[in-house]
Amino acid sequence: MRVKPDQFKYIILDIILIVFSITLAFLLRFESFDNRQLLNYYPIIRNHIIQIIVLKIFIYYIMNIYRSIWQYASIPEMVQIVATSIVANLAMISYLVIMQVTLPRTIILLVLLLDIALMGASRFAFRAKTIFQAFLKTQGNFRRVLIVGAGQAGSLVIKEFNQHEELRSKPIALIDDDPTKQGKNISGVRVVGTTKEISEIAKKYDIDEIVIAIPTITKQELQKIYQECQKTECKVKKVPGIYELINGKVDIKEIKDVEIEDLLGRDEVHLDINAIYSYVYNKTVLITGGGGSIGAELCRQISEYQPKKLVILDISENNIYKILNELRRNFPMLDIIPLVASVRDKQRVKSIFAEYRPHVVFHAAAHKHVPLMEYNPHEAVKNNVFGTFNVVKAADEYDVDRFILISTDKAVNPTNIMGATKRIAEMIIQTYNNQSSTEYTAVRFGNVLGSNGSVVPLFKQQIEEGGPITVTHPDITRYFMTIPEAVQLVIQAGSMAKGGEIFVLDMGDPVKIVDLAENLIRLSGFEPYVDIDISFIGLRPGEKLYEELLLNEEGLSKTENETIYIGKPLDLDFKTLCQQLDQLGNYVEKDARDLLDKVRKIVPTYKNGG
């Protein structure tokens, strides 16, 4: 018989109650301890009381009386008490018959009734205590917290909540999939089930908030647990990753809400740090569009690899100012050159290259908003085509070692001018690669969550305003990854470049936008279509239902990084493309229809309005 440490208090209590019920039964039967008849039973009680106690405790144990959670005892637990008491007393009677001991039948009946009454009263006292605590909780407005994960992180979270009474949060229960932890107490909180039982446990214990305290959890595992949490109405939070917990502490400020980025089902990116250092360390790196969402993250991550100089170019002074202040706080020894300039300005771009002589260029400057560019095709061509052309030519003239273009899945069989212009940008770097000592390459990926103009900030704003969330079509899907993940892979792809490739990032499975919207609503604490509605408004100009990552003729080959693939370089004629660009330049100030016709001649797969 294995007895868990937290069960001893109940066993000791039951031993006392068994002795008390027998004593009280004799007292009630004979009305006085001085009664001569009672004195005749003293030797019997003395000789057999220990055996009776052991027998009854054994029956209690095998009938699982110690596995019930008495803080939440109710009618089923009372039925269990009655059944257990009857079986235990039948076992006692059997023992007395075997030992040829005779007791008055009234004593036997009184012991049974007293066992039921005393055990029931003691157990339901715990229930009364819980009700009283719940009353106090209501009065004090405490949140009841369920913690997923009964390991070290779970224990630290419990202690952190207990040490911060001002948070008005109380850990109520733990769940863990490890069968050896079931029923155990961790820092005073009981493990009461597994992740498959989250919704039932949350309902049973009236949980307000769920904290996922598994720092080593993968994205797929987190997604499964969150799907169970979705069945509740609880707020869901999580602890930071294992690296943030390396000092054995959990700061309460680091327990964050589960974000939509956590639910992509994608694991951590594994990088070849040495390969990245080999082309970034102690080099001058220029990042165009360095103040945008992708460009700023490039600045952050490139700074980790100790470049000699970081040149940030952006047309927005506010964006430059913001990332500059951040980098100077985090990398005070880094030489940062903030430049407010436009890649459209050919002479300005050339002068920047002449002055700073960058070794590596990340070209992220572009107009990227699909519907907006449909209304402004001239600007898309000026910026995405001729802006890129200016930077590419300057890189060639000033002997840049490596040039990485940030491209998009919308460049594949484009149905909008933004995608078509990005496809021309890819063609420019592929053709220039054949004429230059600079290694030109492009990295193509889908949507990034949380970037400027992406659906997530829009959806969050719509939720804050009470809805509805606007989705273009019920079946529309997109590939998604997080900004840091996309940038990590861009930098890694840059280390693999031999020139002319289009690297294609593994975007995982496409995500239905309506599913994304529903998850965001739930993460915000609301019920889709009940608290926040979703409205379908129809596809916007130039928008596809489904996106592609590769042209049919490009082919696809693996790299040493399982999340990066290479599209085979296309055989493009440099002179022909230059002539086409010269002709296109003559139309950037003319009628939009003529301009789009010229774009279509360069990109035959461009089907605008499709």
Helices and strands as residue ranges (DSSP letters): G 5-7, H 8-30, H 36-62, G 70-72, H 75-98, H 105-140, E 143-148, H 152-163, G 165-167, E 169-175, G 179-181, E 185-186, E 189-190, G 195-197, H 198-204, E 209-212, H 219-229, E 235-238, G 252-254, E 256-257, G 260-263, H 273-280, E 284-288, H 293-303, E 309-314, H 317-330, E 336-340, H 346-356, E 360-363, H 370-375, H 377-380, I 381-387, H 388-397, E 402-408, G 409-411, H 417-433, E 439-445, E 447-449, H 455-464, E 469-471, E 477-478, E 480-482, H 483-496, E 502-505, E 511-512, H 513-523, E 534-536, G 552-554, E 557-558, E 564-567, H 574-585, H 592-602
